[in-house]
């Protein structure tokens, strides 16, 4: 073949690839133009996961070919496991459904000791996380009229128990108090069974429980009056922070209060899931070109000035990471020392 003929062949081949790519893009656009997208939320309306999902739903469609409408569907239950099992086993694998669920779901899957886990965490189509927790903190909030008045009093051996609320076994708000009991000596009794974050806030407001542990960003968005000097609660402790949050300079971190080096190492290991604080994933096995579109749209939405303006208005922190980073973190969790994983399993095991 002459050089001229070879060049012509390469040119024709490149045109063919361009035509193929254009056709693929057109197919994706046609699909999303006619297929409304569903965003499944593993919790009730009004909580932190729901807020992040609804903000994303209002903006991600602009970054998907065909500009589909995105509808939020709440599917609470079992600390969001109901929604995760639905996404993996039941939801259509066509790229028109994705969801958000508890940050500790990957760790729960890795531990492998729950018969409610019906999925392979690595096979999801991971889009990323809206927050890497750089700007957030998991804060213990306690009513000012609680019988126990200080964190020091709540840590006295054999002392009275602080009554905290949670949704159920396996949820972060239920698991972290167990970690704190083990590592810093927090005396706590948990009242579980609340449907979601909104119900827990109401329970605090009514005095049904003395407190709860939840995201600082959730309180800023859903209960901003909690942060006022005359608010009904006060922050006692922050978890998932290497250093104190700039807004909470006088509130100690769990790491500062660890009983010993082993306790500190355990705290650090159990804080890892917070790096994927607001995870989003689609079912496994969706068409590759649609998976690529969703991944790119997810990150693009988090750079969108309109999205960022709304996030700022709602006081929710945005520090996104992509799907590849989520998978890398899952690998890191899997490689934790066996003795650490065994201790996590024992601590999270439901009490009879």
N, C-alpha and C positions, 0 to 999 in steps of 0.2 A: 504494500500500500504506500502510495506517495505521501509526502508530508502534507500536501494540500488536501488529499483525500482523507487522511487521518484527522486533520483539523476540522474538516467538514463533518466527519462522523462524530467527533467529540461535541461539536456545536449542536448537532441534531440530538445527541444524547442528553445534553444539558437542557435543551428545550423540552425534551420528553419529561425529564425530572420536574422541570418547572410546571409543566402542564399537569403532571400527576399531583404535585403539591397543591396547586391551585384547585384541582378537583377535590382533593381531600379536605381542604379548607372550606370549600363550598358545601361539601356534604355535612361538615360539622355545623356550619352556619344554618343550613336548612333544618338540621335536626333540632337545634336549640331555638330556632324561630318558632317551631311548632310544638316544642315540648317544654312546658313550664317546669321549673326546677323546684324540688322540695329540699328544705334544710331541716333535718330531724334534730330536735333538741332533747337530750335525755333527762330533762328536768321540767318542772312546771314553769309557767309564765312568771316573770318578775325577778328571777334570780340572776346571778352573775353570768352563768352560761347562756341563759336566755337573752340577756341584754347584748352580749357580744354577738350572738347569732343574728339578732334582729338588725343590728347596725350593719353587719356584713351583708345580710340579705338585701338591704336597701341600696347597696353599692356594687356588689360583685357582678350583677347582671350587665353592667355597662362594659365590663371587660371580657365578656364571653361573646363570641360571634353569634349574631342573631339577637343579642340583647334580651334574653328571656327574663320573664318575671320570676322572682324567687319567693316562694311561700314557706313560712316557718311553721313546722308541725311539732307540737310538744308531745313527747312520748315518755313520761316519767315512769320510774319503777326500778327497785333494787339498786339504788345508787347509780342509775343510768345504764345498768347492764341489759335491761329490756331493750333499750334503743340500740345498743351495740350488737346484740344478738340479731336484732331485726336487720340492721344494716348489712351484716355479714351473710345471713342465711336466707332472708326473705326479700329485701329490697331489690328492685330491678337493677341489673348490672349494665345499664345503658348510659350512664353518665348524667342522668337527670335527678339523681338523689345523692346527697351527702349529708353528713351530720357532725354534731359535736357532743361530747360526753365527758365524764369525769377524767381529770388529769391522771388519776392513779390506775386507770384501766390497764395501761401497758404493764405496770408493775404487778397488778393482780394476775394478768395472764402469764407473766414470767414465773411467778410463784407456783402457779399450777395446782393449787389446792382447793379450788372451788368448782363444784359440779355445775355451777351456773355459767361458767365460761364456755361458750360454744363457738369459739373462733380462734384463728391463728392471727395473732396481733401483727405479724410482719406481712401478712398477705393483703391487708387493707391498702387501698390507694390513698396514701397519706398526702394531704394537701399542705399541712403545716400547723402552726399554732399562732394565734393572734398575740400571745404574750409569752415571753421567755422569763417573766417575773422580775426583770431588772427594775421595774418601776413599781412593784407591788410588794405586799407582805401578807402573810396569813396571820391574822391578829386574833388574840383571845380578848373578847369583849365581855365585860361583867357589869351587871346592874349595880348602880351605886348603893342600892338598898339591900344588897345581898348580905347574908349573915356573916360571911367571911369578908373582911374588909381589905386585905392586902394579899399580894402574891406570896409573900413570905409566910403569912398565916396559912395559906392554902398548901404549903409545902412542908408543914411541920409533921413529922412522923406520928401517925395515929390520930391526926387532927381531923376536924370535920371535913366533909366532902362538898366540893363545889358542884352544883347541879347544872349540867350543860345539856343542850338539846342537839339532836342530830337526825339525819334522815334514816339511816339504817346501816347494817354491817357492810363494810366495803367502801363506804363513802369517805372522802377525805375528812369531812367534818367530824366523823365518828372515829376514824383511825388515828388522827393526830393527837387527840387527848390521850389515847392509849400510849402513844410514843412519849408524850410529856410525863405521864405517870411513871413510866419506866426509866426515863433518862434524867428528869429533874425533880422527881418525887412529888408531882402534882397529885393532890387528893381529889379525885373526881368521880362523880356518879353520872352516867349518861342516860338521858331520857330520849329514846329513839322512836321512830315511826312517823315523824313529820314528813309531809309529802315533798316539800321543797323549801328553798330559801325564803320565799315569801311567808310561808307558814311559820318558819322559825323566827323571822323578824317579829311577826305578830305575837308569837309566844313570849318573846322577850318583852314586848310592849305591854302585854297583859300580866306579866309577872309569873307566868306558868313555869318558866325556867329562869335561872340566874344569869345565864350567858350562853355564848356559843363562840366557836372559832370559825372565822371566815375571812375572805379577802378584804383588804383595805379598800380596794377599788369598788367592791360591791357595796360597802357601806357609804362611800362617797357618792355613788350613783343612786342607791335605793333609800338610804337613811342619812342624808347629809346632816340632819339635826343631831345625830349621835356625836358628831365631831365638835359640837358647840360646847362651851363651858357649862351651860345649864342642861346639857343633854342627859338622858337617863342612864347611859353606860359610860364606862371608862376603859381604855385599853390597858391590858396588863402585861402582855407578852407578844413578841413577834417571832414567827416560825418561817423557815425557807428564806432566811436572810443571812448572808455572811457578815454584813454590817447592819447597823440600825438604819431604818428608812429615814430619809431626810425630814419627813413630816412628823416622825415619831422619835426624836433624838433622846428622849428620856425613858423610852420603853425598851427593856432588855430583850436580846435575842435568846432563843433556846440554846444556841451554842455557848453563850456566855454563862449559862446556868447549868451546863452539863456536869453530872456528878463526878465523872472521871474520863479518861481518854477513850475507853470503850464506849461510853455513853455518847461522847462527842462524835466518834466514828459512825455510830448508829444513826445519830441525828443527820449527819451529812449524807449518809446513804439513803435515808428516807425522804430527804429533801429533793433528791434528783427529779422525781416526777413533776415538780413545780416548774421545771424548765419548759415543759410542754403544758403550760398552765391552762390554755384555752385551745385544746386540740380539735382539728377538723380532718375528717377522712371520708372517703367514698368507699363503696363496696369493692371487693376484689374482682378482678377479671373484666373491668369495663374496657371498651375499645381504647387502644393506646392513644389515638389522636384526641379523643375526648378527655382522657386522663391528663394528657399534656396541657390541654386547654384549661382545665379546672385548676391545675397546679399553678400555671402562669397567671390566671385570673385572680387566684387567691392572693398571691404576692402583690399583684398590680393594684388590687383594691386597697391594700394596706398602705400604698403610697399615694392613693388618690386624695387630693386636697379636700374634697367634699366628705370623704370618709373620715379623714383626720379631724376636720372641723367638728363633725358630729361627735366623734369620740371625745374630743376636748370638752365639748358642751356637757356630755354625760359623765365626765370625769373618770373615764375608763382608760387604763394604761395600754399603750400599743407598742410592742417591741417584737415584731413577727419573726418567726423562723420558718424555713421551708420544709417540705416533706422529707428530703434527704437528711436534714439535720435531726428530724424526729427519729428516723430509723437508726441514725448513728447513736442517739441517746438510748434507744431501746437495746442496741448492742452493748452499750456500756452497762446498763442495768443487768443484763444477762451475765456479764463477766464479773459481777460483784463476788467477793469471797463467799464460798458456800456457807460458812458459819454465819455470815451476815444475813444471807437469804433465809437460812433456817430460823434465825431469831425473828426476822420479819414475819415469817409464816406463823410462828408460835404466837406472836403478839397480835396478829390480825385474826387469828382463829376465833370464831364466835364463841362467847362464853355461854355455858349451859347452866 
